[in-house]
């Protein structure tokens, strides 16, 4: 049995779809989520809430492979506590292998890297087999961070670029690994994009997609911080978002390559096309 946590989230739902499309004789797939009502009908589901120990006590019974989708929405201590509780419960239940969706090595410069690295260390010191999928940042996130306002992208990316990845590709890769976890035991897979996308690239692509001229006029981090603060975001979110801009602008997230193509057996989707097509504004 394969259990996928965060199954009602954007990544988890896609993973479930890929796993459910396998041959009928493949191992059973169970969706784990704190919101079972959001899982499509026909998919077996268990209530798994990392903040509720009672839901974890028997939540992993009978599970052979756990795909632990990171619960990154929160302060570091909250995320660490969630991941630690889930891994503890999985080991106690006798789960044989844990596949974890982590953050790319280049992401060490991001404000939210610490909880990922803690979780990786916890897995390596645990009793279950493990595989770590170090995911690059989503092309869809890049689109969200680069809205077009009054005909211009003003996100403070400077001349930096991001080796972004389509969420769909990362979900497919995670499903492939979870379905054959033993073959990937002890692996740390770097899953970043094969093209590095910058603000000027997005402006040109958006112009071509809409037929309306879009300029790239990068603002400052201070302006971005002020804008995010005005949106009423949770306090921890503002430095996370501003720090993402900073890491991209500094050139720390532009490295391409990795193992995504090898896992998928094909070329990854174009991050630029996805980011341009889903661009707000």
C-alpha positions as CSV (number, residue, x, y, z in Angstrom):
1,X,0.0,0.0,0.0
2,X,1.2,3.5,-0.9
3,X,-0.1,6.5,1.2
4,X,0.3,10.0,0.0
5,X,0.0,12.8,2.6
6,X,-1.2,16.3,1.6
7,X,-3.5,14.6,-0.9
8,X,-5.9,17.5,-1.0
9,X,-3.2,19.9,-1.9
10,X,-2.0,21.0,-5.3
11,X,0.9,18.6,-5.5
12,X,-0.7,15.7,-3.6
13,X,-3.8,15.6,-5.8
14,X,-1.6,15.3,-9.0
15,X,0.5,12.5,-7.4
16,X,-2.7,10.6,-6.6
17,X,-3.9,11.0,-10.2
18,X,-0.7,9.5,-11.5
19,X,-0.7,6.7,-9.1
20,X,-4.3,5.9,-9.7
21,X,-3.7,5.6,-13.4
22,X,-1.3,2.6,-13.0
23,X,-2.4,-1.0,-13.9
24,X,-5.0,-2.6,-11.7
25,X,-2.6,-5.0,-10.2
26,X,-0.4,-2.2,-8.8
27,X,-0.3,-1.7,-5.0
28,X,-3.3,0.1,-3.5
29,X,-3.1,3.9,-3.2
30,X,-4.6,5.8,-0.2
31,X,-5.0,9.5,0.1
32,X,-3.9,11.0,3.4
33,X,-5.3,14.5,4.2
34,X,-6.7,16.6,7.0
35,X,-9.6,17.4,4.7
36,X,-10.9,14.0,3.4
37,X,-14.0,15.7,1.9
38,X,-11.7,17.4,-0.7
39,X,-10.4,14.1,-2.1
40,X,-12.2,13.0,-5.3
41,X,-14.8,10.3,-5.0
42,X,-13.6,6.8,-5.4
43,X,-10.1,7.4,-3.9
44,X,-9.6,5.6,-0.6
45,X,-8.8,8.2,2.0
46,X,-7.6,8.4,5.6
47,X,-7.7,11.5,7.8
48,X,-4.0,12.4,8.4
49,X,-3.4,15.6,10.2
50,X,0.2,16.2,11.3
51,X,-1.1,18.6,14.1
52,X,-3.4,15.9,15.5
53,X,-1.5,12.9,17.0
54,X,-4.7,10.9,17.3
55,X,-5.0,10.9,13.5
56,X,-1.5,9.6,13.2
57,X,-1.7,6.8,15.7
58,X,-3.3,4.3,13.3
59,X,-3.1,6.4,10.1
60,X,-0.1,4.5,8.7
61,X,-1.2,1.0,9.6
62,X,-0.6,-1.4,6.7
63,X,1.3,1.2,4.7
64,X,4.4,-0.1,2.8
65,X,5.5,3.2,1.2
66,X,4.7,6.7,2.6
67,X,5.0,9.6,0.2
68,X,5.5,12.5,2.7
69,X,4.6,15.7,1.0
70,X,6.2,18.5,3.0
71,X,3.9,20.5,5.2
72,X,5.8,23.7,4.6
73,X,3.0,26.2,5.5
74,X,4.2,27.5,8.9
75,X,7.2,28.7,11.0
76,X,10.2,26.3,11.1
77,X,9.4,24.9,14.5
78,X,5.8,24.1,13.5
79,X,6.9,22.4,10.3
80,X,9.6,20.4,12.0
81,X,7.1,19.3,14.7
82,X,4.7,18.1,12.0
83,X,7.3,16.2,10.0
84,X,8.8,14.7,13.1
85,X,5.4,13.5,14.3
86,X,4.6,12.0,11.0
87,X,7.9,10.1,10.7
88,X,7.7,8.9,14.3
89,X,4.2,7.5,13.7
90,X,5.2,5.9,10.3
91,X,8.2,4.2,11.9
92,X,6.1,3.0,14.8
93,X,3.5,1.6,12.3
94,X,6.3,-0.3,10.5
95,X,6.3,1.7,7.2
96,X,9.1,0.3,5.1
97,X,10.0,3.3,3.0
98,X,9.4,7.0,3.2
99,X,9.7,9.2,0.1
100,X,10.0,12.9,1.0
101,X,9.4,16.0,-1.2
102,X,12.2,18.3,-0.1
103,X,13.8,21.4,-1.5
104,X,16.6,21.6,-4.1
105,X,20.2,21.9,-2.8
106,X,20.4,25.5,-4.2
107,X,17.4,26.2,-2.0
108,X,19.6,26.4,1.0
109,X,19.6,30.2,0.4
110,X,15.8,30.3,0.9
111,X,14.2,31.2,4.3
112,X,12.2,28.0,4.4
113,X,15.1,25.5,3.8
114,X,15.9,24.7,7.4
115,X,12.8,22.5,8.0
116,X,13.5,20.6,4.8
117,X,17.1,19.9,5.8
118,X,16.0,18.9,9.3
119,X,13.5,16.4,7.9
120,X,16.2,14.9,5.5
121,X,18.5,14.4,8.5
122,X,15.7,12.8,10.5
123,X,14.9,10.4,7.7
124,X,18.6,9.4,7.3
125,X,18.9,8.6,11.0
126,X,15.6,6.7,11.1
127,X,14.6,3.0,10.8
128,X,12.6,3.2,7.5
129,X,14.1,3.2,4.1
130,X,14.1,6.6,2.5
131,X,14.3,8.6,-0.8
132,X,14.6,12.3,-0.9
133,X,13.2,14.3,-3.8
134,X,14.8,17.7,-3.8
135,X,12.2,19.7,-5.8
136,X,13.0,23.0,-7.5
137,X,10.5,25.9,-7.1
138,X,7.4,25.6,-9.2
139,X,6.9,27.4,-12.5
140,X,3.4,28.2,-11.1
141,X,5.0,29.9,-8.1
142,X,7.2,32.0,-10.4
143,X,4.0,33.1,-12.2
144,X,2.4,34.1,-8.9
145,X,5.5,36.1,-7.9
146,X,5.6,38.0,-11.2
147,X,2.2,39.6,-11.8
148,X,1.7,42.1,-14.6
149,X,0.6,45.5,-13.2
150,X,-0.1,48.4,-15.6
151,X,1.7,46.7,-18.4
152,X,4.9,45.8,-16.5
153,X,6.4,43.0,-14.3
154,X,8.0,44.8,-11.3
155,X,9.0,41.8,-9.3
156,X,12.5,42.4,-7.8
157,X,14.3,39.6,-9.6
158,X,17.1,41.9,-11.0
159,X,19.0,39.9,-13.6
160,X,18.5,36.7,-11.8
161,X,16.9,33.5,-13.2
162,X,15.1,30.6,-11.7
163,X,15.4,27.0,-12.9
164,X,11.7,26.5,-12.2
165,X,9.8,23.2,-12.6
166,X,6.3,22.4,-13.6
167,X,4.3,21.1,-10.6
168,X,2.9,18.4,-12.9
169,X,6.4,17.0,-13.7
170,X,7.3,16.9,-10.0
171,X,4.1,15.1,-9.2
172,X,4.7,12.5,-12.0
173,X,8.3,12.0,-10.7
174,X,7.1,11.5,-7.2
175,X,4.5,9.0,-8.3
176,X,7.1,7.0,-10.3
177,X,9.5,6.9,-7.3
178,X,6.8,5.9,-4.8
179,X,5.5,3.1,-7.1
180,X,9.0,1.6,-7.1
181,X,10.5,2.9,-3.9
182,X,13.0,0.0,-3.3
183,X,14.7,0.9,-6.6
184,X,15.4,4.4,-5.4
185,X,16.4,3.6,-1.8
186,X,19.0,5.9,-0.3
187,X,18.8,8.3,-3.3
188,X,18.7,12.1,-3.1
189,X,17.3,13.3,-6.4
190,X,17.8,16.9,-7.5
191,X,14.7,17.8,-9.5
192,X,15.3,21.3,-11.0
193,X,14.4,22.7,-14.3
194,X,16.4,22.6,-17.6
195,X,15.8,26.2,-18.4
196,X,16.5,29.2,-16.1
197,X,13.8,31.9,-16.5
198,X,14.2,35.6,-15.7
199,X,11.9,38.6,-15.5
200,X,12.8,39.8,-19.0
201,X,12.0,36.3,-20.4
202,X,8.6,36.3,-18.8
203,X,7.8,39.8,-20.1
204,X,8.6,38.7,-23.6
205,X,6.7,35.5,-23.3
206,X,3.7,37.3,-21.8
207,X,3.8,39.9,-24.6
208,X,3.7,37.1,-27.2
209,X,0.9,35.2,-25.4
210,X,-1.4,38.2,-25.0
211,X,-0.5,40.4,-28.0
212,X,0.0,43.2,-25.5
213,X,3.4,44.7,-24.7
214,X,4.7,43.8,-21.3
215,X,7.8,45.5,-19.9
216,X,10.2,44.2,-17.2
217,X,10.9,47.0,-14.7
218,X,12.2,45.3,-11.5
219,X,11.4,47.1,-8.3
220,X,13.2,46.7,-4.9
221,X,12.9,44.2,-2.2
222,X,11.7,46.9,0.2
223,X,8.8,47.7,-2.2
224,X,7.9,44.0,-2.4
225,X,8.0,43.7,1.4
226,X,5.7,46.7,1.7
227,X,3.2,45.3,-0.9
228,X,3.1,41.8,0.8
229,X,2.7,43.3,4.2
230,X,-0.3,45.4,2.9
231,X,-2.0,42.2,1.8
232,X,-2.4,41.0,5.4
233,X,-0.3,37.8,4.9
234,X,0.7,35.8,7.9
235,X,3.9,37.3,9.5
236,X,6.1,34.3,8.5
237,X,5.0,34.5,4.8
238,X,6.4,38.0,4.1
239,X,10.1,37.1,4.7
240,X,9.6,33.8,2.9
241,X,8.4,35.6,-0.3
242,X,10.9,38.4,-0.1
243,X,13.6,35.9,0.5
244,X,12.6,34.0,-2.6
245,X,13.0,37.1,-4.7
246,X,16.3,37.8,-3.1
247,X,17.7,34.3,-3.8
248,X,16.6,34.5,-7.4
249,X,18.0,38.0,-7.9
250,X,21.3,36.9,-6.3
251,X,21.7,34.1,-8.9
252,X,21.5,31.3,-6.4
253,X,18.6,29.4,-8.1
254,X,19.6,29.4,-11.7
255,X,21.5,26.1,-11.9
256,X,19.8,23.7,-14.3
257,X,20.1,20.0,-14.9
258,X,19.4,17.4,-12.2
259,X,17.7,14.0,-12.6
260,X,14.1,15.0,-13.6
261,X,14.5,14.0,-17.2
262,X,15.9,10.6,-16.3
263,X,13.0,9.9,-13.9
264,X,10.4,11.0,-16.3
265,X,11.9,9.4,-19.4
266,X,11.2,12.5,-21.4
267,X,12.0,16.2,-21.5
268,X,10.4,18.2,-18.7
269,X,7.6,20.7,-19.6
270,X,8.7,24.3,-20.4
271,X,8.7,26.3,-17.2
272,X,8.7,29.5,-19.2
273,X,5.5,28.5,-21.1
274,X,3.8,27.5,-17.9
275,X,4.7,30.6,-16.0
276,X,3.7,32.9,-18.9
277,X,0.4,31.1,-19.5
278,X,-0.6,31.2,-15.8
279,X,0.7,34.7,-15.2
280,X,-1.6,36.9,-13.1
281,X,-2.7,40.1,-14.7
